[in-house]
């Protein structure tokens, strides 16, 4: 089934899926008043970056090397998201000492250089260890991790599918 989908369609559907995920995050924050922790904000930023990568993939030419480079970017950004999720899950389930409540994210954003801001976000705080909302018994960090795994799979599929398409074209040219 997936062999009949064009890479552009898959990129566009992936972009729409991420927009839906970000919409759900905004709904949880604005309507249900669930304030995101610093790692949640980092994951949102990575989702935005991944959405941008997929959107760029919609308009890129369909040359083999372009598709492969794009797939590598998808995989790298998805792995970056999994690292952020892994850090949050580690803080939730395995951290023995928790960093005390830190300064507000907006203050950090306004007053710290980007590398220090990233370090502070990855450290997490006591707010990163709380699981406040669950869907089907699964918390938000786990759902985020599943989404990043799904998009990682799409990146790998795109890379591997290109290999199969090239082999098919070579086989047809020999006939």
N, C-alpha and C positions, 0 to 999 in steps of 0.2 A: 504494500500500500504506500509506504513512505517513498518508494523509489519513483513514484509518479509525481510527487510534490516537487516543485521547483525550489531552488535554494532561496530565491527572492520571496516566495510565498511563506516559507518557513521562517525567514528573518522577520517578515512583517507580522506573522502570527505570534512570534516570540516577543516582538516589540509590544504588541497589544496585550499579551499576557502580563508583561512587566508593568505596563500602565495600569492594568487591573489590580495587580499586587500593591502598587503604590497607592492606588485609590483606596484599597482596603486599609492600608496603613493610616492614611489620612482620616478615614472614617473612624477607625479605632481611637485615634488621637482626638479628633474634634467632637465626635458624637458620644463615644463611650468614655471620654476623658482619661485615656490611658497615655500617660506621658512617656515618650521613648527615652531609653537610657542612651549613653554615648555610643555604645556598640550597636544599638538599634539604628541610631542616626547614621553611623558608618555603613551599616548594611543597606540602608536606603540610598545612600550616595553611591554605593557599588551597584545597586540595582539601576540607578539612573545612568551610570556609566555603561552598564550592560545594555540597557535600552538604546542608548546612543550608538553603541557598536552594532546592534541589530538593525537599527534604522539606517546606518551607513551601508550595511550589507544589502539593503533593499535597492540602493541606487548604484552600487558598484558594478563594474563590468563583470561578466561571467567567465573570465579567463581563468585557467587552472591555477596559476600562481596567485592571483588575487583572491580566489576563493579559499585557498589554503592559508594565506596570511590572515584573512578575516577569521577563519576557523580557529587559528592559533590565538588570536586576540580574544575571541569568545571564551576559549578554554582558560586563558590566563585570568581574565576578569572573573569568571566563575570560580576558579580556584581561590582568588583573592577573597571573594565572598565567603567561600567555605572556611577560609582561615579566620575571618571575623566571626562567623557562626561558631566555629570550633572553640575560639577563645571565650565566647559568651557561655557556651555549654560547659566548658571547663570551670568557669567561675560559678555557674549554678550548681554543678554536681560535685566538684572536687576541691574547690578552694577552701583552705582551712582558715586563712586570714583574709578578711575582706578589706579592701581599700576604703577608708572612710569617705563619707559623702564629699564630693568635690564641688567645684565651682560650676555655676550654670554654663551650659554649652555655648550660649550666645556670648557670654563674657570671654570664654576661651577663644572663640572664633575671632573676636574683635582684638584680643590682646596678645595672642601667641603666634609665633611663626608656624608655618604649616607643619614642619617636621615635629615640633613640640606638641602641636595640637593632635597630630596623629598618634604620638606616643601616649598622650593623656587619654585619648579615646580607646586605644588598645588595652590600656591598663584596666579600664572599666572602673566601676565604683560599686558601692553597695546597692545602688539602684539596678545594676546589671545582673544581680543575683536573684532578683525577685521574678517569679513567674506569676503574672496577674491574670492572664486570659488564656483559655485553652479551647481548642476546637477538636471534637472527637477524642478528647483525652491527650491531645498533643499540643505542646506550648508553641508560642510564636517563634522562638529560635529554631525549634525543630522544623517547623513549616518553612522557615526561611532556608534552612539547610537543604530540605527536600527540593525547594525551587532552584537553588543553585546547582544541586546535583542534576536536576532535569536539564537546565541550560548547559551544564557541562556535557551532558550526554548529547545534546543537540550539536554542540561544537565538534565533538568527536565524530558524530554521525556525518556532519558536513565534510569533515576532513576525509573520512573513509569513503563516503559516497562519491566524492570527486575521484578517488582512486578507482572505484568501480566503473564510473562513467568513462574514464580515460581508457581503461582496459576494454570496455565494450566498443568504444570508437576504434581502437586499434584492431580489434577482432573484425569489425565490419569492414574496415579498409583492406584487410587481407582477403576478404571474400570477394 
